Amino acid sequence: MTKFNLEDRLVEYALSNLRLCIRIKKVEPFPVLSKQLYRSATSAALNYGEAQSAESRKDFIHKMKLCLKELRESRVTLKILEKSDFAQGSIGQLITETEELVAIFYRSIQTAENKLYSHS
């Protein structure tokens, strides 16, 4: 059985989004969306790395919420691109992956907050 590794999944997610950004970056008006998606998709992975070395449970929750925020931003950007009919193909798969990651982070934050407040 393969071990679930969220960091690896986020890295692959960031790379998939980067490949999309490379495809669309020169087509107007997509350079702006490309940069936005590049930043939010990679930020989710980078903030997750920060969360792994959080100094406290509150710090961990804060960093996980940053990941969730960036994933939600990526989802909206991907939906805009999907509706544009320009970047077809992998967009639907990226939206599905984004929604799965949003659900994972949302549940993780809820669990961490429940543990934080049950020990207070």
SEPALUM-214153 format. One line per field, with one value per atom (N, C-alpha, C, O): residue number from 1; residue in one letter; atom name; x negated, y, z. Coordinates in pm, whole numbers, plus 50000, padded with zeros to 5 digits. Example, Ala and Ser with C-alpha at 12.3 -4.5 7.8 and 13.67 -1.06 7.14 Angstrom:
<recs>
kolmi	[1 | 1 | 1 | 1 | 2 | 2 | 2 | 2]
filo	[A | A | A | A | S | S | S | S]
kolpa	[N | CA | C | O | N | CA | C | O]
xx	[48681 | 48770 | 48680 | 48576 | 48715 | 48633 | 48710 | 48659]
yy	[49431 | 49550 | 49670 | 49668 | 49775 | 49894 | 50003 | 50114]
zz	[50780 | 50780 | 50780 | 50846 | 50708 | 50714 | 50787 | 50804]
</recs>
This chain:
<recs>
kolmi	[1 | 1 | 1 | 1 | 2 | 2 | 2 | 2 | 3 | 3 | 3 | 3 | 4 | 4 | 4 | 4 | 5 | 5 | 5 | 5 | 6 | 6 | 6 | 6 | 7 | 7 | 7 | 7 | 8 | 8 | 8 | 8 | 9 | 9 | 9 | 9 | 10 | 10 | 10 | 10 | 11 | 11 | 11 | 11 | 12 | 12 | 12 | 12 | 13 | 13 | 13 | 13 | 14 | 14 | 14 | 14 | 15 | 15 | 15 | 15 | 16 | 16 | 16 | 16 | 17 | 17 | 17 | 17 | 18 | 18 | 18 | 18 | 19 | 19 | 19 | 19 | 20 | 20 | 20 | 20 | 21 | 21 | 21 | 21 | 22 | 22 | 22 | 22 | 23 | 23 | 23 | 23 | 24 | 24 | 24 | 24 | 25 | 25 | 25 | 25 | 26 | 26 | 26 | 26 | 27 | 27 | 27 | 27 | 28 | 28 | 28 | 28 | 29 | 29 | 29 | 29 | 30 | 30 | 30 | 30 | 31 | 31 | 31 | 31 | 32 | 32 | 32 | 32 | 33 | 33 | 33 | 33 | 34 | 34 | 34 | 34 | 35 | 35 | 35 | 35 | 36 | 36 | 36 | 36 | 37 | 37 | 37 | 37 | 38 | 38 | 38 | 38 | 39 | 39 | 39 | 39 | 40 | 40 | 40 | 40 | 41 | 41 | 41 | 41 | 42 | 42 | 42 | 42 | 43 | 43 | 43 | 43 | 44 | 44 | 44 | 44 | 45 | 45 | 45 | 45 | 46 | 46 | 46 | 46 | 47 | 47 | 47 | 47 | 48 | 48 | 48 | 48 | 49 | 49 | 49 | 49 | 50 | 50 | 50 | 50 | 51 | 51 | 51 | 51 | 52 | 52 | 52 | 52 | 53 | 53 | 53 | 53 | 54 | 54 | 54 | 54 | 55 | 55 | 55 | 55 | 56 | 56 | 56 | 56 | 57 | 57 | 57 | 57 | 58 | 58 | 58 | 58 | 59 | 59 | 59 | 59 | 60 | 60 | 60 | 60 | 61 | 61 | 61 | 61 | 62 | 62 | 62 | 62 | 63 | 63 | 63 | 63 | 64 | 64 | 64 | 64 | 65 | 65 | 65 | 65 | 66 | 66 | 66 | 66 | 67 | 67 | 67 | 67 | 68 | 68 | 68 | 68 | 69 | 69 | 69 | 69 | 70 | 70 | 70 | 70 | 71 | 71 | 71 | 71 | 72 | 72 | 72 | 72 | 73 | 73 | 73 | 73 | 74 | 74 | 74 | 74 | 75 | 75 | 75 | 75 | 76 | 76 | 76 | 76 | 77 | 77 | 77 | 77 | 78 | 78 | 78 | 78 | 79 | 79 | 79 | 79 | 80 | 80 | 80 | 80 | 81 | 81 | 81 | 81 | 82 | 82 | 82 | 82 | 83 | 83 | 83 | 83 | 84 | 84 | 84 | 84 | 85 | 85 | 85 | 85 | 86 | 86 | 86 | 86 | 87 | 87 | 87 | 87 | 88 | 88 | 88 | 88 | 89 | 89 | 89 | 89 | 90 | 90 | 90 | 90 | 91 | 91 | 91 | 91 | 92 | 92 | 92 | 92 | 93 | 93 | 93 | 93 | 94 | 94 | 94 | 94 | 95 | 95 | 95 | 95 | 96 | 96 | 96 | 96 | 97 | 97 | 97 | 97 | 98 | 98 | 98 | 98 | 99 | 99 | 99 | 99 | 100 | 100 | 100 | 100 | 101 | 101 | 101 | 101 | 102 | 102 | 102 | 102 | 103 | 103 | 103 | 103 | 104 | 104 | 104 | 104 | 105 | 105 | 105 | 105 | 106 | 106 | 106 | 106 | 107 | 107 | 107 | 107 | 108 | 108 | 108 | 108 | 109 | 109 | 109 | 109 | 110 | 110 | 110 | 110 | 111 | 111 | 111 | 111 | 112 | 112 | 112 | 112 | 113 | 113 | 113 | 113 | 114 | 114 | 114 | 114 | 115 | 115 | 115 | 115 | 116 | 116 | 116 | 116 | 117 | 117 | 117 | 117 | 118 | 118 | 118 | 118 | 119 | 119 | 119 | 119 | 120 | 120 | 120 | 120]
filo	[M | M | M | M | T | T | T | T | K | K | K | K | F | F | F | F | N | N | N | N | L | L | L | L | E | E | E | E | D | D | D | D | R | R | R | R | L | L | L | L | V | V | V | V | E | E | E | E | Y | Y | Y | Y | A | A | A | A | L | L | L | L | S | S | S | S | N | N | N | N | L | L | L | L | R | R | R | R | L | L | L | L | C | C | C | C | I | I | I | I | R | R | R | R | I | I | I | I | K | K | K | K | K | K | K | K | V | V | V | V | E | E | E | E | P | P | P | P | F | F | F | F | P | P | P | P | V | V | V | V | L | L | L | L | S | S | S | S | K | K | K | K | Q | Q | Q | Q | L | L | L | L | Y | Y | Y | Y | R | R | R | R | S | S | S | S | A | A | A | A | T | T | T | T | S | S | S | S | A | A | A | A | A | A | A | A | L | L | L | L | N | N | N | N | Y | Y | Y | Y | G | G | G | G | E | E | E | E | A | A | A | A | Q | Q | Q | Q | S | S | S | S | A | A | A | A | E | E | E | E | S | S | S | S | R | R | R | R | K | K | K | K | D | D | D | D | F | F | F | F | I | I | I | I | H | H | H | H | K | K | K | K | M | M | M | M | K | K | K | K | L | L | L | L | C | C | C | C | L | L | L | L | K | K | K | K | E | E | E | E | L | L | L | L | R | R | R | R | E | E | E | E | S | S | S | S | R | R | R | R | V | V | V | V | T | T | T | T | L | L | L | L | K | K | K | K | I | I | I | I | L | L | L | L | E | E | E | E | K | K | K | K | S | S | S | S | D | D | D | D | F | F | F | F | A | A | A | A | Q | Q | Q | Q | G | G | G | G | S | S | S | S | I | I | I | I | G | G | G | G | Q | Q | Q | Q | L | L | L | L | I | I | I | I | T | T | T | T | E | E | E | E | T | T | T | T | E | E | E | E | E | E | E | E | L | L | L | L | V | V | V | V | A | A | A | A | I | I | I | I | F | F | F | F | Y | Y | Y | Y | R | R | R | R | S | S | S | S | I | I | I | I | Q | Q | Q | Q | T | T | T | T | A | A | A | A | E | E | E | E | N | N | N | N | K | K | K | K | L | L | L | L | Y | Y | Y | Y | S | S | S | S | H | H | H | H | S | S | S | S]
kolpa	[N | CA | C | O | N | CA | C | O | N | CA | C | O | N | CA | C | O | N | CA | C | O | N | CA | C | O | N | CA | C | O | N | CA | C | O | N | CA | C | O | N | CA | C | O | N | CA | C | O | N | CA | C | O | N | CA | C | O | N | CA | C | O | N | CA | C | O | N | CA | C | O | N | CA | C | O | N | CA | C | O | N | CA | C | O | N | CA | C | O | N | CA | C | O | N | CA | C | O | N | CA | C | O | N | CA | C | O | N | CA | C | O | N | CA | C | O | N | CA | C | O | N | CA | C | O | N | CA | C | O | N | CA | C | O | N | CA | C | O | N | CA | C | O | N | CA | C | O | N | CA | C | O | N | CA | C | O | N | CA | C | O | N | CA | C | O | N | CA | C | O | N | CA | C | O | N | CA | C | O | N | CA | C | O | N | CA | C | O | N | CA | C | O | N | CA | C | O | N | CA | C | O | N | CA | C | O | N | CA | C | O | N | CA | C | O | N | CA | C | O | N | CA | C | O | N | CA | C | O | N | CA | C | O | N | CA | C | O | N | CA | C | O | N | CA | C | O | N | CA | C | O | N | CA | C | O | N | CA | C | O | N | CA | C | O | N | CA | C | O | N | CA | C | O | N | CA | C | O | N | CA | C | O | N | CA | C | O | N | CA | C | O | N | CA | C | O | N | CA | C | O | N | CA | C | O | N | CA | C | O | N | CA | C | O | N | CA | C | O | N | CA | C | O | N | CA | C | O | N | CA | C | O | N | CA | C | O | N | CA | C | O | N | CA | C | O | N | CA | C | O | N | CA | C | O | N | CA | C | O | N | CA | C | O | N | CA | C | O | N | CA | C | O | N | CA | C | O | N | CA | C | O | N | CA | C | O | N | CA | C | O | N | CA | C | O | N | CA | C | O | N | CA | C | O | N | CA | C | O | N | CA | C | O | N | CA | C | O | N | CA | C | O | N | CA | C | O | N | CA | C | O | N | CA | C | O | N | CA | C | O | N | CA | C | O | N | CA | C | O | N | CA | C | O | N | CA | C | O | N | CA | C | O | N | CA | C | O | N | CA | C | O | N | CA | C | O | N | CA | C | O | N | CA | C | O | N | CA | C | O | N | CA | C | O | N | CA | C | O | N | CA | C | O | N | CA | C | O | N | CA | C | O | N | CA | C | O | N | CA | C | O | N | CA | C | O | N | CA | C | O | N | CA | C | O | N | CA | C | O]
xx	[49916 | 50000 | 49911 | 49814 | 49944 | 49866 | 49901 | 50018 | 49798 | 49819 | 49865 | 49809 | 49968 | 50021 | 49924 | 49895 | 49874 | 49780 | 49835 | 49828 | 49889 | 49952 | 49850 | 49882 | 49731 | 49629 | 49600 | 49594 | 49581 | 49556 | 49675 | 49658 | 49793 | 49913 | 49921 | 49957 | 49887 | 49887 | 49778 | 49798 | 49664 | 49556 | 49601 | 49582 | 49661 | 49711 | 49821 | 49828 | 49906 | 50012 | 49951 | 49996 | 49851 | 49785 | 49722 | 49733 | 49657 | 49594 | 49697 | 49674 | 49808 | 49915 | 49968 | 49993 | 49985 | 50030 | 49924 | 49957 | 49798 | 49690 | 49686 | 49664 | 49709 | 49711 | 49825 | 49809 | 49940 | 50051 | 50014 | 50042 | 49952 | 49912 | 49817 | 49827 | 49727 | 49634 | 49710 | 49676 | 49813 | 49892 | 49971 | 49990 | 50016 | 50108 | 50045 | 50109 | 49922 | 49866 | 49853 | 49847 | 49850 | 49830 | 49959 | 49956 | 50071 | 50198 | 50275 | 50305 | 50307 | 50382 | 50523 | 50583 | 50580 | 50532 | 50473 | 50470 | 50427 | 50386 | 50254 | 50231 | 50166 | 50044 | 50073 | 50002 | 50174 | 50208 | 50259 | 50217 | 50349 | 50401 | 50293 | 50290 | 50203 | 50093 | 50006 | 49972 | 49972 | 49891 | 49965 | 49906 | 50095 | 50174 | 50182 | 50166 | 50207 | 50216 | 50080 | 50071 | 49975 | 49839 | 49812 | 49760 | 49849 | 49822 | 49908 | 49856 | 50037 | 50124 | 50100 | 50101 | 50079 | 50059 | 49927 | 49921 | 49822 | 49694 | 49696 | 49631 | 49768 | 49775 | 49838 | 49798 | 49937 | 50000 | 49895 | 49891 | 49812 | 49708 | 49604 | 49562 | 49563 | 49460 | 49511 | 49438 | 49635 | 49691 | 49711 | 49701 | 49739 | 49750 | 49615 | 49609 | 49509 | 49375 | 49351 | 49292 | 49397 | 49386 | 49470 | 49427 | 49587 | 49676 | 49611 | 49635 | 49529 | 49464 | 49364 | 49329 | 49318 | 49226 | 49288 | 49218 | 49419 | 49490 | 49440 | 49403 | 49440 | 49390 | 49493 | 49459 | 49619 | 49726 | 49845 | 49846 | 49945 | 50066 | 50136 | 50187 | 50138 | 50199 | 50124 | 50186 | 49993 | 49912 | 49940 | 49950 | 49950 | 49982 | 50117 | 50129 | 50217 | 50350 | 50344 | 50403 | 50272 | 50259 | 50198 | 50248 | 50091 | 50023 | 50110 | 50109 | 50184 | 50274 | 50387 | 50432 | 50432 | 50535 | 50482 | 50556 | 50354 | 50292 | 50292 | 50320 | 50261 | 50266 | 50406 | 50424 | 50505 | 50645 | 50684 | 50749 | 50644 | 50673 | 50613 | 50680 | 50489 | 50421 | 50485 | 50495 | 50528 | 50594 | 50728 | 50764 | 50801 | 50929 | 50907 | 50985 | 50804 | 50771 | 50736 | 50778 | 50658 | 50622 | 50747 | 50758 | 50840 | 50962 | 51041 | 51088 | 51055 | 51129 | 51057 | 51120 | 50925 | 50848 | 50865 | 50884 | 50859 | 50877 | 51016 | 51032 | 51116 | 51253 | 51266 | 51335 | 51201 | 51202 | 51138 | 51191 | 51025 | 50956 | 51041 | 51047 | 51107 | 51191 | 51306 | 51337 | 51368 | 51479 | 51434 | 51515 | 51307 | 51255 | 51246 | 51235 | 51252 | 51241 | 51105 | 51088 | 51010 | 50877 | 50792 | 50738 | 50781 | 50689 | 50766 | 50780 | 50815 | 50893 | 50800 | 50677 | 50859 | 50781 | 50762 | 50850 | 50647 | 50610 | 50680 | 50665 | 50754 | 50819 | 50917 | 50915 | 51001 | 51098 | 51032 | 51077 | 50924 | 50849 | 50785 | 50783 | 50735 | 50674 | 50780 | 50753 | 50897 | 51005 | 51045 | 51064 | 51057 | 51091 | 50985 | 51018 | 50858 | 50749 | 50753 | 50732 | 50780 | 50789 | 50901 | 50882 | 51016 | 51129 | 51098 | 51137 | 51027 | 50987 | 50890 | 50901 | 50795 | 50699 | 50768 | 50735 | 50862 | 50938 | 51009 | 51006 | 51070 | 51141 | 51044 | 51075 | 50928 | 50827 | 50782 | 50777 | 50751 | 50705 | 50816 | 50791 | 50936 | 51048 | 51066 | 51081 | 51066 | 51080 | 50962 | 50980 | 50841 | 50722 | 50727 | 50692 | 50772 | 50784 | 50889 | 50868 | 51003 | 51108 | 51055 | 51080 | 50983 | 50927 | 50829 | 50834 | 50741 | 50642 | 50709 | 50668 | 50812 | 50883 | 50958 | 50961 | 51017 | 51087 | 50990 | 51024 | 50870 | 50768 | 50720 | 50699 | 50703 | 50657 | 50757 | 50720 | 50882 | 50984 | 51029 | 51082 | 51008 | 51042 | 50937 | 50964 | 50817 | 50709 | 50696 | 50610 | 50780 | 50770 | 50834 | 50833]
yy	[49882 | 50000 | 50125 | 50133 | 50219 | 50342 | 50435 | 50457 | 50489 | 50584 | 50717 | 50766 | 50773 | 50902 | 51010 | 51022 | 51088 | 51194 | 51325 | 51351 | 51407 | 51532 | 51629 | 51701 | 51631 | 51721 | 51686 | 51775 | 51558 | 51516 | 51550 | 51592 | 51531 | 51563 | 51712 | 51751 | 51796 | 51940 | 51984 | 52076 | 51919 | 51949 | 51914 | 51992 | 51798 | 51758 | 51852 | 51887 | 51893 | 51990 | 52122 | 52178 | 52171 | 52295 | 52279 | 52369 | 52167 | 52144 | 52135 | 52187 | 52070 | 52061 | 52199 | 52229 | 52282 | 52419 | 52501 | 52583 | 52479 | 52550 | 52514 | 52600 | 52386 | 52345 | 52416 | 52458 | 52428 | 52500 | 52647 | 52704 | 52707 | 52848 | 52872 | 52974 | 52780 | 52793 | 52792 | 52865 | 52707 | 52697 | 52824 | 52859 | 52893 | 53006 | 53143 | 53244 | 53150 | 53279 | 53384 | 53503 | 53344 | 53442 | 53481 | 53564 | 53423 | 53452 | 53553 | 53529 | 53667 | 53771 | 53724 | 53661 | 53750 | 53821 | 53727 | 53760 | 53612 | 53509 | 53529 | 53461 | 53619 | 53639 | 53676 | 53632 | 53756 | 53796 | 53675 | 53653 | 53598 | 53480 | 53375 | 53304 | 53365 | 53270 | 53302 | 53212 | 53427 | 53468 | 53444 | 53398 | 53474 | 53455 | 53307 | 53271 | 53223 | 53079 | 53024 | 52942 | 53070 | 53029 | 53056 | 52971 | 53176 | 53215 | 53136 | 53085 | 53124 | 53059 | 52908 | 52850 | 52844 | 52698 | 52660 | 52562 | 52736 | 52704 | 52746 | 52681 | 52851 | 52897 | 52793 | 52778 | 52720 | 52616 | 52512 | 52472 | 52470 | 52372 | 52429 | 52363 | 52552 | 52615 | 52640 | 52618 | 52685 | 52707 | 52576 | 52573 | 52470 | 52340 | 52300 | 52246 | 52327 | 52302 | 52381 | 52330 | 52506 | 52590 | 52532 | 52533 | 52481 | 52425 | 52306 | 52281 | 52232 | 52114 | 52150 | 52066 | 52275 | 52317 | 52428 | 52514 | 52424 | 52524 | 52522 | 52417 | 52638 | 52652 | 52617 | 52597 | 52611 | 52577 | 52526 | 52534 | 52474 | 52428 | 52546 | 52532 | 52662 | 52782 | 52823 | 52859 | 52817 | 52851 | 52751 | 52790 | 52623 | 52520 | 52549 | 52543 | 52580 | 52610 | 52732 | 52732 | 52834 | 52955 | 52922 | 52966 | 52845 | 52811 | 52720 | 52732 | 52630 | 52544 | 52627 | 52598 | 52729 | 52818 | 52897 | 52927 | 52932 | 52998 | 52905 | 52948 | 52777 | 52679 | 52672 | 52673 | 52664 | 52655 | 52778 | 52766 | 52894 | 53019 | 53017 | 53054 | 52974 | 52970 | 52866 | 52888 | 52754 | 52652 | 52703 | 52679 | 52772 | 52828 | 52933 | 52941 | 53013 | 53111 | 53041 | 53083 | 52935 | 52858 | 52801 | 52802 | 52750 | 52691 | 52794 | 52763 | 52915 | 53019 | 53055 | 53070 | 53069 | 53100 | 52990 | 53019 | 52865 | 52753 | 52753 | 52722 | 52787 | 52793 | 52903 | 52885 | 53016 | 53123 | 53073 | 53095 | 53006 | 52953 | 52848 | 52844 | 52765 | 52661 | 52723 | 52678 | 52826 | 52893 | 52967 | 52995 | 53000 | 53073 | 52985 | 53036 | 52854 | 52757 | 52760 | 52698 | 52831 | 52836 | 52717 | 52643 | 52699 | 52598 | 52473 | 52441 | 52402 | 52282 | 52166 | 52178 | 52055 | 51936 | 51915 | 51863 | 51956 | 51927 | 52017 | 51996 | 52116 | 52209 | 52136 | 52156 | 52052 | 51979 | 51891 | 51884 | 51826 | 51741 | 51826 | 51785 | 51943 | 52032 | 52087 | 52100 | 52117 | 52164 | 52054 | 52079 | 51931 | 51818 | 51799 | 51780 | 51803 | 51789 | 51903 | 51881 | 52024 | 52138 | 52118 | 52143 | 52072 | 52050 | 51942 | 51953 | 51837 | 51732 | 51788 | 51758 | 51868 | 51928 | 52026 | 52030 | 52104 | 52195 | 52114 | 52153 | 52004 | 51920 | 51865 | 51863 | 51820 | 51766 | 51874 | 51849 | 51992 | 52100 | 52147 | 52175 | 52156 | 52198 | 52101 | 52144 | 51971 | 51871 | 51874 | 51860 | 51891 | 51896 | 52015 | 52003 | 52128 | 52248 | 52226 | 52262 | 52167 | 52139 | 52047 | 52071 | 51943 | 51849 | 51919 | 51901 | 52000 | 52071 | 52171 | 52185 | 52240 | 52336 | 52263 | 52311 | 52150 | 52072 | 52027 | 52032 | 51983 | 51942 | 52062 | 52051 | 52176 | 52296 | 52338 | 52365 | 52344 | 52395 | 52291 | 52327 | 52162 | 52062 | 52052 | 51998 | 52105 | 52105 | 52239 | 52254 | 52334 | 52466 | 52470 | 52574]
zz	[50000 | 50000 | 50000 | 50076 | 49917 | 49906 | 50021 | 50052 | 50083 | 50192 | 50134 | 50036 | 50195 | 50154 | 50198 | 50317 | 50104 | 50136 | 50081 | 49961 | 50169 | 50129 | 50069 | 49974 | 50122 | 50066 | 49920 | 49834 | 49891 | 49753 | 49664 | 49549 | 49715 | 49639 | 49607 | 49496 | 49704 | 49682 | 49585 | 49505 | 49590 | 49495 | 49354 | 49262 | 49337 | 49205 | 49158 | 49040 | 49250 | 49219 | 49169 | 49069 | 49239 | 49199 | 49060 | 48977 | 49035 | 48905 | 48793 | 48684 | 48818 | 48718 | 48683 | 48566 | 48784 | 48760 | 48687 | 48602 | 48720 | 48651 | 48503 | 48418 | 48472 | 48331 | 48258 | 48143 | 48323 | 48264 | 48243 | 48138 | 48342 | 48333 | 48216 | 48147 | 48193 | 48081 | 47949 | 47856 | 47941 | 47817 | 47788 | 47671 | 47891 | 47868 | 47887 | 47858 | 47933 | 47975 | 47865 | 47895 | 47739 | 47632 | 47561 | 47470 | 47600 | 47534 | 47618 | 47735 | 47558 | 47630 | 47657 | 47570 | 47772 | 47890 | 47995 | 48113 | 47953 | 48047 | 48119 | 48219 | 48077 | 48156 | 48301 | 48392 | 48324 | 48462 | 48540 | 48654 | 48480 | 48549 | 48568 | 48668 | 48471 | 48483 | 48604 | 48681 | 48621 | 48737 | 48867 | 48965 | 48869 | 48989 | 49027 | 49143 | 48927 | 48952 | 48995 | 49086 | 48929 | 48965 | 49113 | 49185 | 49156 | 49296 | 49395 | 49494 | 49368 | 49466 | 49473 | 49582 | 49359 | 49359 | 49426 | 49501 | 49399 | 49463 | 49611 | 49694 | 49643 | 49781 | 49873 | 49988 | 49822 | 49903 | 49946 | 50062 | 49853 | 49884 | 49980 | 50075 | 49954 | 50039 | 50181 | 50278 | 50194 | 50327 | 50403 | 50525 | 50330 | 50397 | 50456 | 50567 | 50384 | 50438 | 50565 | 50660 | 50566 | 50686 | 50801 | 50917 | 50769 | 50873 | 50942 | 51061 | 50870 | 50928 | 51037 | 51120 | 51038 | 51144 | 51228 | 51280 | 51242 | 51321 | 51466 | 51519 | 51527 | 51663 | 51769 | 51886 | 51729 | 51823 | 51742 | 51619 | 51813 | 51745 | 51677 | 51566 | 51742 | 51682 | 51555 | 51455 | 51560 | 51443 | 51330 | 51214 | 51364 | 51266 | 51200 | 51077 | 51280 | 51227 | 51134 | 51026 | 51177 | 51095 | 50959 | 50856 | 50957 | 50833 | 50746 | 50623 | 50807 | 50731 | 50669 | 50558 | 50741 | 50686 | 50567 | 50473 | 50571 | 50456 | 50335 | 50223 | 50357 | 50248 | 50190 | 50069 | 50277 | 50234 | 50153 | 50049 | 50199 | 50127 | 49987 | 49890 | 49976 | 49846 | 49754 | 49633 | 49809 | 49728 | 49676 | 49561 | 49760 | 49715 | 49606 | 49510 | 49620 | 49517 | 49386 | 49279 | 49396 | 49277 | 49210 | 49087 | 49290 | 49236 | 49154 | 49045 | 49206 | 49134 | 49004 | 48900 | 49010 | 48890 | 48786 | 48668 | 48829 | 48736 | 48674 | 48556 | 48754 | 48701 | 48595 | 48494 | 48618 | 48518 | 48389 | 48280 | 48401 | 48283 | 48213 | 48090 | 48291 | 48231 | 48152 | 48042 | 48207 | 48139 | 48014 | 47925 | 48007 | 47892 | 47768 | 47656 | 47785 | 47676 | 47607 | 47502 | 47662 | 47600 | 47643 | 47560 | 47772 | 47826 | 47863 | 47982 | 47765 | 47792 | 47826 | 47817 | 47864 | 47892 | 48040 | 48109 | 48090 | 48228 | 48329 | 48449 | 48284 | 48378 | 48470 | 48591 | 48413 | 48494 | 48598 | 48713 | 48559 | 48652 | 48763 | 48879 | 48726 | 48826 | 48922 | 49042 | 48872 | 48959 | 49057 | 49176 | 49006 | 49093 | 49201 | 49318 | 49162 | 49260 | 49362 | 49481 | 49315 | 49405 | 49506 | 49625 | 49461 | 49551 | 49653 | 49769 | 49610 | 49706 | 49809 | 49928 | 49764 | 49858 | 49953 | 50071 | 49903 | 49989 | 50099 | 50216 | 50061 | 50160 | 50263 | 50382 | 50220 | 50313 | 50411 | 50531 | 50361 | 50449 | 50542 | 50659 | 50492 | 50575 | 50693 | 50808 | 50663 | 50770 | 50867 | 50988 | 50814 | 50900 | 50995 | 51113 | 50943 | 51028 | 51135 | 51251 | 51097 | 51196 | 51306 | 51424 | 51268 | 51366 | 51459 | 51580 | 51402 | 51483 | 51577 | 51692 | 51528 | 51614 | 51726 | 51839 | 51694 | 51798 | 51906 | 52025 | 51867 | 51964 | 52046 | 52167 | 51980 | 52049 | 52156 | 52270 | 52119 | 52211 | 52313 | 52418 | 52286 | 52385 | 52495 | 52602 | 52468 | 52568 | 52641 | 52728 | 52605 | 52667 | 52803 | 52869]
</recs>
